[in-house]
């Protein structure tokens, strides 16, 4: 049975294959022309290649230089002018060269000297004492002890006032405080007047004038 079944399948397959093959062959035999249609025969045509394009001529620009033709003009030759007569000119004196004065740069003035150091009080006292002692000693040299006062043993201190200028000259001498004896007072004033000028006042003291009072003593011992 199995064998018969296989044979039947093979036969059925062959029938299907044959049926499809017959249909295919019949489809390829279809007449494409009719009896009354003209038969068109197509032959192979060989087309000739197109002609080559015409050559393009190169345009060469020629530069033509224009010739300049000079205008021929008959020049008239002018008559020569007479030469001017020479004029005698006196030799001028050579100008002196101008020499520019050198420009002097402004020179700054030198700085003022520093002020001297201010003296101390002790130094001023020493200078003052020395000046007064010197002036008093000068009066002692000019002092004359009156003989009447010596004989009467008269003693005393006379204070004389005066003014000393910056240059040392003495003026305005007067008896400021007299003693009891007129002869001694007159002698003290005469001693001051006998010294019209003394040493200048020391600059360190800074005085233009100096009004002072000095005692003149009269002692027998």
Secondary structure, 3 states (H helix, E strand, C coil): CHHHHHHHHHHHHHHHHHHHHHHHHHHHCCCCCCCCCCCCCCCCCCCCCCCCCCCCCCCCCCCCCCCCCCCCCCCCCCCCCCCCCCCCCCCCCCCCCCCCCCCCCCCCCCCCCCCCCCCCHHHHHHHHHHHHHHHHHHHHHHCCCCHHHHHCCCCEEEEEEEEEECCCEEEEEEEEECCCCHHHHHHHHHHHHCCCECCCCCHHHCCCEEEEEEEEEECCC
